[in-house]
Amino acid sequence: MDFLPDFQAMGIGGATFAMFVMLMVLLLTGMPLAFVTLLVALIFALGWFGPMAVPLITSRIFSFVNSFVFVSVPMFVLMAAILDRSGIARDLFDAMKVLAGRIRGGVAIQTLLVAVVLAAMSGIIGGEVILLGLLALPQMLRLGYDRNLAIGVCCAGGALGTMVPPSIVLIIYGLTANVSVGDLFSAAFVPGLMLAGFYAAYILIRAYMNPALAPVAEPEDMTRGEKLRLLKGLFLPILVVVFVLGSIYGGIASVTEASAIGVIGVTLSTIIRGEFSVELLIGAAKQTLRTVGMIVWIGIGASALVGVFNLMGGINFVSNLITGISDNPTVVILFMMLILFVLGMFLDWVGIALLCMPIFVPIVKQMGYDPVWFGVVFAMNMQVSFLSPPFGPAAFYLKSVAPPDISLGDIFRSLLPFIGMQILAVAVLIAFPAITGH
């Protein structure tokens, strides 16, 4: 191992800096985060401990992938993939016409309601943003809605999947922080609805202050029978949500069991609607494998890196650095939020959770804060990362289905007010932790 520098001679401070620089340089080459973290973990394990350290990496990886709760991740992803391929979301959108009524900004509110129900069904943002971009964006643009408002509602509404249970973000946080995922779901429910409420208030205030931004849709003269037919589109999605979340909150099923109930519920819905086919199932399974494969590989790489860094004494070093910033715990929490906000501009949320939470959560506990509350604040912060430039994934998802005249720049500009509301929601959760019930 003579070709490797002697990291021990640098001391933990120098080695931490070297690790950070190596991570950044390798990420800038375009190499996937999973392989970057694995490579850096291997280099530092060999350079600090020698060849005997390699089994330590494999034991860390095994403990990550061996978690029973992790089984719920592919289940919820499969739910979302089946939803993507069925007409459930389209019927849900049509049914919301009846509920949104003839209020100004009604289609935007309707889009937001659909986003909340879809978030409570699957918790995967990519599919949601694309569905809303296909269903709601053309309709709002056709009605003469302000383009920025229409884009913002589709992106920000679609990103609610990270906040509203059953959120994959909360599941990964629970795994990393060793916190009950059921407790996280209970704690995140009200904050998720609070954020959706902020969006709804913003839409209504802007629509009534400037009626030209959100014209009232031409009233459709629907008979009671037509309204009932449309409202039937709400029945199956709401039933799935009640079964999944009700079984968790009621203590009937664990999160893993509830995820299986969700898959059965969505599959039965497609059978009842006459949409089920072998092609649909195979396509959904392939999409699930792609998504979960990415999450697992990032998890493996991040677990290996954090494990090596911990054995080097790096986690204690960084903890002392962060807590040394101020004696005021709130300032320390705000500094953590700033770190997460900056990382969210460049890294995937899975990587951020797995790299940062093993360092942040012990500090949070040490300062006397509840890790469940911190998990909800973290999920709210990750909302921002989905929308913030230059790599906000929600913007790229929407761009893939938006009309050609809408550029990425237009989308990011449209998201600025919604990013502001997300930051406000983070501030509210920090100022009033009781909102989470913890």
C-alpha positions as CSV (number, residue, x, y, z in Angstrom):
1,M,0.0,0.0,0.0
2,D,3.0,2.3,-0.5
3,F,1.2,4.2,-3.3
4,L,-1.4,5.5,-0.7
5,P,-0.5,8.5,1.4
6,D,-0.1,8.0,5.2
7,F,-3.4,9.5,6.3
8,Q,-2.6,8.9,10.0
9,A,0.3,11.2,9.7
10,M,-2.1,14.0,8.6
11,G,-4.1,13.7,11.8
12,I,-7.9,13.4,11.8
13,G,-8.3,17.1,10.8
14,G,-6.1,16.8,7.7
15,A,-7.6,13.4,6.8
16,T,-11.2,14.8,7.1
17,F,-10.3,17.7,4.8
18,A,-8.5,15.3,2.3
19,M,-11.6,13.0,2.4
20,F,-13.9,15.9,1.6
21,V,-11.7,17.2,-1.2
22,M,-11.5,13.7,-2.7
23,L,-15.3,13.3,-2.6
24,M,-15.8,16.7,-4.3
25,V,-13.2,16.0,-7.0
26,L,-14.6,12.6,-7.9
27,L,-18.2,13.8,-7.9
28,L,-17.2,16.6,-10.4
29,T,-15.9,13.9,-12.8
30,G,-19.5,12.7,-13.1
31,M,-19.0,9.4,-11.3
32,P,-22.1,8.2,-9.5
33,L,-22.3,9.1,-5.8
34,A,-22.5,5.4,-4.8
35,F,-19.2,4.5,-6.4
36,V,-17.5,7.7,-5.2
37,T,-18.3,7.0,-1.6
38,L,-17.3,3.3,-1.9
39,L,-14.0,4.2,-3.6
40,V,-13.1,6.9,-1.0
41,A,-14.1,4.5,1.9
42,L,-11.7,1.8,0.4
43,I,-8.8,4.3,-0.1
44,F,-9.1,5.7,3.4
45,A,-9.6,2.2,5.1
46,L,-6.4,1.0,3.4
47,G,-4.5,4.2,4.0
48,W,-5.4,4.5,7.7
49,F,-5.7,0.9,8.9
50,G,-4.1,-1.2,6.1
51,P,-5.6,-4.3,4.3
52,M,-7.0,-5.7,7.6
53,A,-9.7,-3.0,7.5
54,V,-11.5,-4.3,4.4
55,P,-13.8,-6.8,6.4
56,L,-14.9,-3.8,8.5
57,I,-16.4,-2.2,5.3
58,T,-18.3,-5.4,4.4
59,S,-19.7,-5.7,8.0
60,R,-21.0,-2.1,7.8
61,I,-22.7,-2.8,4.4
62,F,-24.3,-6.0,5.7
63,S,-25.9,-4.2,8.7
64,F,-27.4,-1.6,6.3
65,V,-29.0,-4.0,3.8
66,N,-30.0,-6.5,6.5
67,S,-32.7,-4.2,8.0
68,F,-36.2,-5.5,8.0
69,V,-37.7,-2.0,7.6
70,F,-35.7,-1.6,4.4
71,V,-38.1,-4.1,2.7
72,S,-40.8,-1.4,2.8
73,V,-38.8,0.8,0.4
74,P,-39.2,-1.4,-2.8
75,M,-42.8,-2.0,-1.8
76,F,-43.7,1.8,-1.7
77,V,-41.7,2.3,-4.9
78,L,-43.6,-0.5,-6.6
79,M,-46.9,1.1,-5.5
80,A,-45.8,4.3,-7.2
81,A,-44.7,2.5,-10.3
82,I,-48.1,0.8,-10.6
83,L,-49.8,4.1,-10.0
84,D,-47.8,5.7,-12.8
85,R,-49.0,3.1,-15.3
86,S,-52.7,3.1,-14.2
87,G,-55.4,5.7,-14.8
88,I,-56.0,6.2,-11.1
89,A,-54.2,9.6,-11.0
90,R,-56.1,10.8,-14.0
91,D,-59.5,9.9,-12.5
92,L,-58.4,11.4,-9.2
93,F,-57.6,14.7,-11.0
94,D,-61.0,14.6,-12.7
95,A,-62.8,13.9,-9.4
96,M,-61.2,16.9,-7.8
97,K,-62.9,19.2,-10.3
98,V,-66.1,18.6,-8.3
99,L,-64.4,19.5,-5.0
100,A,-62.3,22.5,-6.3
101,G,-65.5,24.0,-7.6
102,R,-65.6,27.4,-9.2
103,I,-63.2,29.2,-6.9
104,R,-60.5,31.4,-8.4
105,G,-57.3,29.3,-8.7
106,G,-59.5,26.2,-8.5
107,V,-57.4,24.1,-10.9
108,A,-54.2,24.9,-8.9
109,I,-56.0,23.9,-5.7
110,Q,-57.3,20.8,-7.4
111,T,-53.7,20.0,-8.4
112,L,-52.5,20.4,-4.9
113,L,-55.2,18.1,-3.5
114,V,-54.3,15.5,-6.0
115,A,-50.6,15.9,-5.0
116,V,-51.4,15.3,-1.3
117,V,-53.5,12.1,-2.1
118,L,-50.8,10.8,-4.4
119,A,-48.1,11.6,-1.8
120,A,-50.1,9.7,0.8
121,M,-50.3,6.7,-1.6
122,S,-46.7,6.3,-2.6
123,G,-44.2,8.9,-1.4
124,I,-42.1,8.9,-4.6
125,I,-41.7,12.4,-6.0
126,G,-40.4,11.6,-9.5
127,G,-43.6,9.9,-10.6
128,E,-45.8,12.5,-8.9
129,V,-44.1,15.5,-10.6
130,I,-44.4,13.8,-14.0
131,L,-48.1,12.9,-13.5
132,L,-49.0,16.5,-12.4
133,G,-46.9,17.8,-15.4
134,L,-48.9,15.7,-17.8
135,L,-52.4,16.1,-16.2
136,A,-52.4,19.6,-14.6
137,L,-49.9,21.8,-16.3
138,P,-51.5,21.7,-19.8
139,Q,-54.9,22.4,-18.3
140,M,-53.7,25.4,-16.3
141,L,-51.8,26.8,-19.3
142,R,-54.8,26.3,-21.6
143,L,-57.0,28.2,-19.1
144,G,-54.6,31.1,-19.1
145,Y,-53.0,30.6,-15.7
146,D,-49.8,32.5,-15.0
147,R,-47.1,30.2,-16.3
148,N,-44.9,30.6,-13.2
149,L,-47.7,29.8,-10.8
150,A,-48.7,26.7,-12.8
151,I,-45.1,25.4,-13.0
152,G,-44.5,26.0,-9.3
153,V,-47.7,24.2,-8.2
154,C,-46.8,21.1,-10.2
155,C,-43.2,20.9,-9.0
156,A,-43.8,21.9,-5.3
157,G,-47.0,19.8,-5.1
158,G,-45.2,16.7,-6.6
159,A,-42.4,17.1,-4.1
160,L,-44.8,16.8,-1.1
161,G,-44.1,13.0,-1.3
162,T,-41.0,13.6,0.8
163,M,-43.0,15.0,3.6
164,V,-46.4,13.3,3.6
165,P,-46.2,9.7,5.0
166,P,-45.4,7.1,3.7
167,S,-42.3,9.0,2.7
168,I,-39.2,7.1,1.6
169,V,-37.1,10.0,3.0
170,L,-38.5,9.3,6.5
171,I,-37.9,5.5,6.1
172,I,-34.2,6.0,5.2
173,Y,-33.8,8.5,8.0
174,G,-35.4,6.1,10.5
175,L,-33.0,3.3,9.4
176,T,-30.0,5.6,9.7
177,A,-30.9,7.3,12.9
178,N,-32.3,4.1,14.5
179,V,-35.7,5.7,15.1
180,S,-39.2,4.2,14.8
181,V,-40.5,4.8,11.3
182,G,-44.1,4.6,12.6
183,D,-43.3,7.5,15.0
184,L,-41.8,9.5,12.2
185,F,-44.9,9.0,10.0
186,S,-47.1,10.2,12.9
187,A,-44.9,13.2,13.5
188,A,-44.7,14.2,9.8
189,F,-48.4,14.1,9.0
190,V,-49.4,17.5,10.4
191,P,-46.2,19.3,9.1
192,G,-46.8,17.8,5.6
193,L,-50.4,19.2,5.6
194,M,-49.1,22.5,7.0
195,L,-46.8,22.9,4.0
196,A,-49.6,22.0,1.6
197,G,-51.7,24.6,3.4
198,F,-48.9,27.3,2.9
199,Y,-49.0,26.5,-0.8
200,A,-52.9,26.7,-1.0
201,A,-52.9,30.0,0.9
202,Y,-50.2,31.4,-1.5
203,I,-52.3,30.3,-4.5
204,L,-55.5,31.8,-3.2
205,I,-53.9,35.1,-2.0
206,R,-52.2,35.7,-5.4
207,A,-55.3,34.6,-7.4
208,Y,-57.6,37.0,-5.5
209,M,-55.1,39.9,-5.5
210,N,-54.5,39.6,-9.2
211,P,-57.4,37.7,-10.9
212,A,-55.5,37.6,-14.2
213,L,-53.0,35.1,-12.7
214,A,-55.6,32.4,-12.2
215,P,-58.8,32.7,-14.3
216,V,-61.9,30.9,-13.1
217,A,-62.5,27.8,-15.2
218,E,-65.7,27.9,-17.4
219,P,-68.4,26.3,-15.2
220,E,-69.3,22.8,-16.4
221,D,-73.0,22.0,-16.1
222,M,-72.8,18.6,-14.6
223,T,-75.8,16.5,-13.5
224,R,-75.7,14.9,-10.1
225,G,-75.1,11.6,-11.8
226,E,-72.0,12.9,-13.6
227,K,-70.7,14.4,-10.4
228,L,-71.2,11.0,-8.6
229,R,-69.4,9.2,-11.5
230,L,-66.4,11.6,-11.2
231,L,-66.3,11.3,-7.4
232,K,-66.1,7.5,-7.7
233,G,-62.5,8.2,-8.9
234,L,-61.7,9.3,-5.3
235,F,-63.0,6.1,-3.7
236,L,-60.1,3.7,-4.6
237,P,-57.2,6.1,-3.9
238,I,-58.7,7.2,-0.6
239,L,-59.3,3.5,0.4
240,V,-55.7,2.6,-0.3
241,V,-54.5,5.6,1.8
242,V,-56.8,4.7,4.7
243,F,-55.6,1.0,4.6
244,V,-51.9,1.9,4.4
245,L,-51.8,4.8,6.9
246,G,-54.7,3.5,9.0
247,S,-52.9,0.2,9.6
248,I,-49.7,2.0,10.7
249,Y,-51.3,4.6,12.9
250,G,-53.8,2.1,14.3
251,G,-50.9,-0.2,15.4
252,I,-52.4,-3.0,13.3
253,A,-49.4,-3.4,11.0
254,S,-45.7,-2.4,10.9
255,V,-44.5,0.0,8.2
256,T,-43.1,-3.0,6.3
257,E,-46.4,-4.9,6.5
258,A,-48.4,-1.7,5.6
259,S,-46.3,-1.3,2.4
260,A,-47.3,-4.8,1.3
261,I,-50.9,-3.9,2.0
262,G,-50.4,-0.8,-0.2
263,V,-49.1,-2.8,-3.1
264,I,-52.0,-5.3,-2.9
265,G,-54.4,-2.3,-2.7
266,V,-53.1,-0.5,-5.7
267,T,-52.9,-3.8,-7.7
268,L,-56.5,-4.7,-6.8
269,S,-57.5,-1.1,-7.8
270,T,-56.0,-1.7,-11.3
271,I,-57.8,-5.1,-11.5
272,I,-61.2,-3.5,-10.5
273,R,-60.7,-0.8,-13.1
274,G,-59.8,-3.3,-15.8
275,E,-56.3,-1.9,-16.3
276,F,-54.2,-4.8,-15.0
277,S,-51.9,-6.6,-17.4
278,V,-48.7,-8.6,-17.3
279,E,-47.0,-5.8,-19.2
280,L,-48.1,-3.3,-16.5
281,L,-46.6,-5.5,-13.8
282,I,-43.3,-6.2,-15.6
283,G,-42.9,-2.4,-16.4
284,A,-43.6,-1.5,-12.8
285,A,-41.2,-4.2,-11.5
286,K,-38.4,-2.9,-13.8
287,Q,-38.9,0.7,-12.7
288,T,-38.8,-0.5,-9.0
289,L,-35.5,-2.4,-9.6
290,R,-33.9,0.7,-11.2
291,T,-35.0,3.0,-8.4
292,V,-34.3,0.7,-5.5
293,G,-31.0,-0.4,-7.0
294,M,-29.9,3.2,-7.0
295,I,-30.9,3.7,-3.3
296,V,-29.2,0.4,-2.2
297,W,-25.9,1.3,-4.0
298,I,-25.9,4.8,-2.5
299,G,-26.7,3.2,0.9
300,I,-23.8,0.7,0.5
301,G,-21.3,3.4,-0.4
302,A,-22.4,5.8,2.3
303,S,-22.5,3.1,5.0
304,A,-19.0,2.1,4.1
305,L,-17.7,5.7,4.1
306,V,-19.4,6.6,7.4
307,G,-18.1,3.3,9.0
308,V,-14.5,4.0,8.0
309,F,-14.8,7.7,9.0
310,N,-16.2,6.7,12.4
311,L,-13.4,4.2,13.1
312,M,-10.8,6.9,12.2
313,G,-12.4,9.1,14.9
314,G,-13.8,11.5,12.3
315,I,-17.4,11.6,13.6
316,N,-16.2,12.8,17.0
317,F,-14.0,15.3,15.3
318,V,-16.8,16.8,13.2
319,S,-19.3,16.6,16.1
320,N,-16.9,18.7,18.2
321,L,-16.5,21.2,15.3
322,I,-20.2,21.6,14.9
323,T,-21.1,21.9,18.7
324,G,-18.1,24.3,19.1
325,I,-19.8,26.8,16.9
326,S,-22.1,28.1,19.7
327,D,-23.4,27.3,23.2
328,N,-26.9,28.0,21.9
329,P,-28.4,24.6,20.7
330,T,-30.8,26.5,18.3
331,V,-27.7,28.0,16.5
332,V,-26.2,24.6,16.2
333,I,-29.5,23.2,14.7
334,L,-29.6,26.2,12.2
335,F,-26.0,25.5,11.2
336,M,-26.9,21.9,10.5
337,M,-29.9,23.0,8.4
338,L,-27.5,25.3,6.4
339,I,-25.2,22.4,5.8
340,L,-28.1,20.2,4.6
341,F,-29.4,23.1,2.4
342,V,-26.1,23.5,0.7
343,L,-25.5,19.8,0.2
344,G,-29.1,19.5,-1.1
345,M,-28.1,21.7,-4.1
346,F,-25.6,19.1,-5.2
347,L,-26.3,15.7,-3.7
348,D,-29.1,13.2,-3.7
349,W,-31.2,13.1,-0.5
350,V,-30.3,9.4,0.0
351,G,-26.6,10.3,0.1
352,I,-27.2,13.3,2.4
353,A,-29.3,11.2,4.9
354,L,-26.8,8.3,5.0
355,L,-23.7,10.5,5.1
356,C,-24.9,13.3,7.5
357,M,-27.3,11.6,9.9
358,P,-24.8,9.3,11.7
359,I,-23.0,12.6,12.6
360,F,-25.9,14.9,13.2
361,V,-28.3,12.6,15.2
362,P,-26.0,11.9,18.1
363,I,-25.4,15.7,18.4
364,V,-29.1,16.3,18.4
365,K,-29.7,13.7,21.1
366,Q,-26.8,15.1,23.1
367,M,-28.4,18.6,23.0
368,G,-31.6,17.1,24.4
369,Y,-33.7,17.3,21.2
370,D,-36.0,14.5,20.0
371,P,-34.5,12.6,17.0
372,V,-38.1,12.1,15.7
373,W,-38.6,15.9,15.6
374,F,-35.2,16.3,13.9
375,G,-36.2,13.6,11.3
376,V,-39.3,15.7,10.3
377,V,-37.2,18.9,10.1
378,F,-34.7,17.0,8.0
379,A,-37.5,15.8,5.6
380,M,-38.8,19.4,5.4
381,N,-35.3,20.6,4.5
382,M,-35.0,17.9,1.8
383,Q,-38.2,19.4,0.3
384,V,-36.0,22.4,-0.5
385,S,-33.3,20.2,-2.1
386,F,-35.9,18.8,-4.6
387,L,-36.6,22.3,-5.9
388,S,-33.3,24.3,-5.5
389,P,-31.0,25.0,-8.4
390,P,-28.7,23.9,-9.9
391,F,-29.7,20.2,-9.6
392,G,-33.2,20.3,-8.1
393,P,-34.6,16.9,-9.4
394,A,-38.3,18.1,-9.5
395,A,-37.4,20.7,-12.1
396,F,-35.7,18.1,-14.3
397,Y,-38.7,15.8,-13.9
398,L,-41.1,18.5,-15.0
399,K,-38.9,19.6,-17.9
400,S,-39.1,16.1,-19.3
401,V,-42.9,16.5,-19.9
402,A,-43.3,20.3,-20.1
403,P,-44.0,22.1,-23.4
404,P,-40.7,22.9,-25.3
405,D,-41.0,26.7,-24.8
406,I,-40.6,26.2,-21.0
407,S,-36.9,26.2,-20.2
408,L,-35.1,24.9,-17.1
409,G,-34.4,28.5,-16.2
410,D,-38.1,29.3,-16.3
411,I,-38.9,26.4,-14.0
412,F,-36.3,27.3,-11.4
413,R,-37.5,31.0,-11.4
414,S,-41.0,29.7,-10.9
415,L,-39.9,27.7,-7.9
416,L,-38.4,30.6,-5.9
417,P,-41.6,31.5,-3.9
418,F,-42.2,27.8,-3.1
419,I,-38.6,27.4,-1.9
420,G,-39.3,30.5,0.3
421,M,-42.4,28.7,1.8
422,Q,-40.4,25.5,2.4
423,I,-37.7,27.5,4.3
424,L,-40.5,29.2,6.3
425,A,-41.9,25.7,7.1
426,V,-38.5,24.6,8.4
427,A,-38.3,27.7,10.5
428,V,-41.8,27.1,11.9
429,L,-40.9,23.5,12.9
430,I,-37.7,24.7,14.6
431,A,-39.6,27.5,16.5
432,F,-42.6,25.3,17.4
433,P,-41.4,21.6,17.8
434,A,-44.8,20.7,19.3
435,I,-46.3,20.7,15.7
436,T,-44.7,17.3,15.3
437,G,-46.2,16.1,18.6
438,H,-42.6,15.5,19.9
